[in-house]
Amino acid sequence: MIEVDIPGYGILKLEHLVLDHNGTLAMDGILVPGVKACLVKLAQDLQVHVITADTFGKARAQLEGIPCQLSILAQDDQDIGKLAYIKELDPNRCVCIGNGRNDCLMLQRAALGIAVILSEGAAVQTLQAADVVCTGIVPALELLSNPLRLTATLRS
């Protein structure tokens, strides 16, 4: 678990890291450099979950060696599927990271929602639903390894 007390924001007690795959962890189905090492490190403190439609069909192979739960979603109503997934885990214990319109609901409902902007871009609704926006996945993951960065961004 990662616990951080953010003045004016509250105490985060995070147990689950829930991530989108394409556009978040990967570009064109291939993991962004540095992601694997970050996820392996974070898996020591958080249960890592990757939920995806697996558009490129490469998620399972790309995540090999990373201690995580992979869930492949149906093509329809992915936003609702992702929200239902974190509700099963307890959204108050989840940090969610994504970029697409189908990530908006889970970022909005999670204890901590992080939107990332990679080459694929990010949906405006998702940016507005997030607590934090990062311009790369590795910096987003490093926020969790260095929680004082979260404090610096979110305190009031």
C-alpha positions in Angstrom: 0.0 0.0 0.0 1.0 3.6 -0.6 -0.2 6.1 1.9 0.2 9.8 1.5 -1.4 12.7 3.5 -1.9 15.7 1.2 -2.8 18.9 3.1 -6.2 20.2 1.9 -6.7 17.2 -0.2 -6.8 14.2 2.2 -5.2 11.0 3.0 -4.7 8.6 0.1 -4.5 4.9 1.0 -3.8 3.2 -2.4 -3.8 -0.5 -2.8 -4.5 -0.9 -6.6 -3.0 0.6 -9.6 -5.3 0.3 -12.6 -4.0 1.3 -16.0 -5.1 1.4 -19.6 -2.7 -0.2 -22.0 -2.8 1.5 -25.5 -2.0 5.2 -25.4 -1.1 5.0 -21.7 1.5 2.3 -21.1 2.1 1.6 -24.8 2.2 3.2 -28.2 0.9 1.1 -31.1 0.9 -1.8 -28.7 4.5 -1.6 -27.6 5.4 -0.6 -24.1 7.0 2.8 -23.6 10.6 2.5 -22.6 11.0 2.5 -18.8 7.5 1.3 -18.1 8.4 -2.2 -17.2 10.9 -1.3 -14.6 8.5 1.2 -13.0 5.7 -1.3 -12.9 7.9 -4.0 -11.4 8.9 -1.6 -8.7 5.4 -0.4 -8.0 4.1 -4.0 -7.8 6.0 -4.3 -4.5 3.5 -1.8 -3.0 0.4 -2.0 -5.2 -1.6 -4.6 -7.0 -1.2 -3.7 -10.7 -4.1 -4.2 -13.0 -4.1 -3.5 -16.8 -7.5 -3.2 -18.5 -7.6 -2.9 -22.2 -9.5 -3.7 -25.4 -6.0 -4.8 -26.6 -6.5 -3.0 -30.0 -3.1 -4.2 -31.3 -3.3 -7.7 -29.8 0.1 -7.3 -28.0 -0.8 -6.6 -24.4 -0.2 -10.1 -23.0 3.2 -10.4 -24.6 4.2 -6.8 -23.7 3.3 -7.3 -20.1 5.3 -10.6 -19.7 7.5 -10.4 -16.6 5.4 -7.7 -15.0 3.5 -8.8 -11.9 0.0 -7.7 -13.0 -3.5 -8.8 -13.7 -4.5 -8.3 -17.3 -8.2 -7.9 -18.2 -9.3 -7.7 -21.9 -12.5 -5.8 -22.3 -15.2 -6.3 -24.9 -15.4 -3.6 -27.5 -18.7 -2.1 -26.3 -19.2 0.2 -23.3 -15.5 0.1 -22.2 -16.0 3.2 -20.1 -18.7 1.4 -18.1 -16.5 -1.8 -18.0 -13.6 0.0 -16.6 -15.7 1.8 -13.9 -17.3 -1.6 -12.9 -13.8 -3.1 -12.6 -12.6 -0.5 -10.1 -15.9 -0.7 -8.2 -15.1 -4.3 -7.6 -11.7 -3.4 -6.2 -12.9 -0.4 -4.1 -12.4 2.9 -6.0 -11.3 4.6 -2.7 -8.2 2.4 -2.8 -7.4 2.8 -6.5 -5.1 5.0 -8.5 -6.1 4.9 -12.1 -4.1 6.1 -15.1 -5.4 6.5 -18.6 -5.7 8.8 -21.6 -8.8 7.9 -23.6 -12.4 8.8 -23.4 -13.1 5.3 -22.2 -10.9 6.0 -19.1 -12.8 9.1 -18.0 -15.3 7.4 -15.6 -12.7 5.4 -13.8 -10.3 8.4 -13.4 -13.2 10.4 -12.0 -14.3 7.8 -9.5 -10.8 6.6 -8.3 -9.2 8.0 -5.2 -6.6 9.3 -7.5 -7.0 9.8 -11.3 -4.0 10.5 -13.5 -4.3 11.4 -17.1 -1.3 11.0 -19.4 -0.7 12.6 -22.7 1.5 10.6 -25.1 1.8 10.8 -28.9 -1.8 9.5 -29.2 -3.1 12.5 -27.2 -5.7 12.5 -24.5 -9.5 13.1 -24.5 -10.5 16.4 -23.1 -13.1 14.8 -20.8 -10.5 12.5 -19.4 -8.1 15.4 -18.7 -11.0 17.2 -16.8 -11.8 14.1 -14.8 -8.2 13.6 -13.6 -6.7 14.9 -10.4 -3.3 15.1 -12.1 -2.2 15.3 -15.7 1.3 14.1 -16.8 3.0 14.4 -20.2 4.4 10.9 -20.0 3.7 7.5 -18.4 7.0 7.2 -16.7 6.7 10.5 -14.9 3.1 9.5 -13.9 4.4 6.2 -12.5 7.2 8.0 -10.7 4.7 10.2 -8.9 3.6 7.0 -7.1 7.2 6.0 -6.2 7.8 9.6 -4.9 4.6 10.6 -3.2 5.9 14.0 -2.1 5.6 14.9 -5.8 1.8 14.3 -5.4 1.8 16.4 -2.3 3.5 19.3 -4.2 0.9 19.1 -7.0 -2.3 18.5 -5.0 -2.0 20.4 -1.8 -3.9 23.5 -1.3 
